Amino acid sequence: DVSFLASSGTGICGRGGQGVLAEPAPHLVHGCCTHGAHLVGDDDREAVLAAAARLRPEQWQLHAAAGPSPLVEDEDGATVTRVVDGACVFLNRPGFPGGVGCALHLGALAAGARPLDWKPDVCWQLPLRLEEHTETHGHKVFVLREWKRRDWGEAGLDFHWWCTDAPDAFVGETPAWVALRDEIVELVGEVPYALMAAHLPARATHRLPPAVPLPP
């Protein structure tokens, strides 16, 4: 989706992001961590547990509150991160000396690692979404685009605010396709990324003919 990938969309959690509650709550600095994270398989689960084991208490505010495991099963049997005091157990709250935000993200940066290698898949992929569908004659089509409110299903209708719907989140200093390079490559591979990286700058410099207003 060129319109998003070439845009200045960026995460603004802690910088004006209003969260995904029914009312604006920027003071909580929850971002989209209010309901925890749903994990998508054994690899995802093992990666998160391994990363959590590397976090020190001074990096992870709710280290003690995680109990025997930061992961639990929900009522549908899915593996999710534990929710403590209204948000994900990995979310460091405002005022924590080790830093506000995802402890896994902060811990990865401190270790010189990529946050996407420590965080749940759904967390590092946002705001990107890779869709696949098969056409009538069996041809597979993949579309990389932004994660929209509707992608959360009925739950998304209750969000007071969602980043890719809000103009105030389109204030990045670099285009999304540059800022999210590692995430995009992880989703689609190096070759498709290289093709996109060659196309988008050329597209940006292309000049269309002057617009001609249509009569009423």
HELIX and SHEET records of a PDB file:
HELIX    1   1 VAL A    2  LEU A    5  1                                   4    
HELIX    2   2 PRO A   26  LEU A   28  5                                   3    
HELIX    3   3 ASP A   42  ARG A   54  1                                  13    
HELIX    4   4 ALA A   64  ALA A   66  5                                   3    
HELIX    5   5 ALA A  103  ALA A  110  1                                   8    
HELIX    6   6 PRO A  115  ASP A  117  5                                   3    
HELIX    7   7 ASP A  121  GLN A  125  1                                   5    
HELIX    8   8 ARG A  149  ASP A  158  5                                  10    
HELIX    9   9 CYS A  163  ASP A  165  5                                   3    
HELIX   10  10 PRO A  167  ALA A  169  5                                   3    
HELIX   11  11 ALA A  176  ALA A  179  1                                   4    
HELIX   12  12 ARG A  181  VAL A  188  1                                   8    
HELIX   13  13 GLU A  190  THR A  205  1                                  16    
SHEET    1   A 2 LEU A  71  GLU A  73  0                                        
SHEET    2   A 2 THR A  79  THR A  81 -1                                        
SHEET    1   B 2 VAL A  83  VAL A  84  0                                        
SHEET    2   B 2 ALA A  87  CYS A  88 -1                                        
SHEET    1   C 2 LEU A  91  ASN A  92  0                                        
SHEET    2   C 2 GLY A 101  CYS A 102 -1                                        
SHEET    1   D 2 LEU A 128  THR A 134  0                                        
SHEET    2   D 2 LYS A 140  GLU A 146 -1                                        
END                                                                             
